[in-house]
C-alpha cells in the first residue's frame, strides 16, 4: 500500500510537536498573552498590547477602614521577532512517513528555531536587577542555590514553580563538586535527553547551552551620587566617573552605599542589611565625569506616599556623595544563569495570517496550540528566477520581562 503524501498541514503539526520538545526556557514561562492579541486581531511583527499587572496592597491596623488609592500598573507586550529556517524538500520527501520526514528535516530545523527562541528568552536577564554569585567564579556549590532562593524569598515571590537554568560549565561544575550526590545517573540521563536535571533547593533545574554572557561596561573613576534623589526616580544623577567615556551598559548591576533593599509587603530591611541592587536600563556615557544613569527598580522609600508603598524598594533615598559600586570588572564578560518564577517572563507566539495566494492544502500549512502557547508555519514556494523550489518554517514571537523581581541572575 502506497504511503499517503504528506501535506503542509501534517508537516506543520509535527513541526509544532518537535519544536515544543526542543525548548528549555521557553516551556517554563507565561504564555497566556496570545489570547490578548487574538482578541484584537493583531498578528504582525511590531504588534503590541497593553496588559494590566496585578495590584499590590499593604495591611492596615484596627477596625476603622482606611482606604488608599490603588496604584495601577501596566506593561506593553510586543511581538517583534520573526525567525525562519529554510531548506529544500524533494518530491520524494513527501512520500516519507511523518516520522522519517521529521528525522530528516523537522527535528534539525526546529532545534535551530528552539535554540534561538530560548537564547532570546535568556537575554531577558538584561531587565533583572537581583543578582547573586561571585563574578568570575563558576557556580559549583549549594550556597549559590540557597542565595538565589533567599533573594526570591526576600522579594516575597511564591515558592511554587521556581526553576534555575545553568550553562553547561556551571552544570558540570556542580555535578563534579559538592552537589554530585544529587546528580545521579538517572538525573544525568534525563538531563542529556531533555535538559532537565532534577528538583532540589526548591526549584527544578535545567541545563542549556543558550545561557548568554553579559559584558560589563568600561566603567572607571570613583563614582558618587550627585545631589538629592526624588521619590519615584527612575534615574540617578552621579559624578566622579572617568571623563567622557561609555561607562555602563544596559544590564549592568550597581549598588549605592546606604541604600538597602526591603521586603515590599512589610517594608522591613532584608536580614543582614543587604544593599538594593539596580540594573542599568540603557547604555550610558559620562561627560566630564558626570552621568545620569537610568535604573530599575523605581526608587520608592519608606517616605513615599501610601499609594506606592506596596511597591517600596529601598529603606531610604540615596544620600548626596554616597558611593556607587558597579558589580563586575570593567569590560569583562560573565555568564548569566537564571533563577526565576514563570511569571517573571512572558513569551507570546502568534500564528501568521494565511497569504491569499498560498495553496493552503498543498503549499502552506500552520499549526497552533493555545495550551502550549506555540504556533509554526510551513510554506513552499517556487523561485522562478532560479527555477528552484524552497521550503521555510517560520515563527512569530516576542519576549517580555513582566515582573523583573520574580527572577534572580546567578553570575558565573
VENNORTA-V233665 format. One record per helix or strand of 3 or more residues. SS is the DSSP state (2 for helix, 1 for strand). FROM is the first residue (numbers start at 1). LEN is the number of residues. If there is no record, write none. Layout:
SS/FROM/LEN + SS/FROM/LEN
This chain:
2/8/15 + 2/25/4 + 2/34/7 + 1/47/7 + 1/73/7 + 1/81/7 + 2/91/5 + 2/98/30 + 2/142/13 + 1/163/4 + 2/168/9 + 2/185/10 + 1/196/5 + 1/203/5 + 1/213/3 + 1/221/5 + 1/233/9 + 1/246/3 + 1/253/10 + 1/275/6 + 1/290/10 + 2/306/4 + 1/323/4 + 1/333/8 + 2/342/3 + 1/345/6 + 1/364/6 + 1/374/10 + 1/388/14 + 2/404/3 + 1/407/5
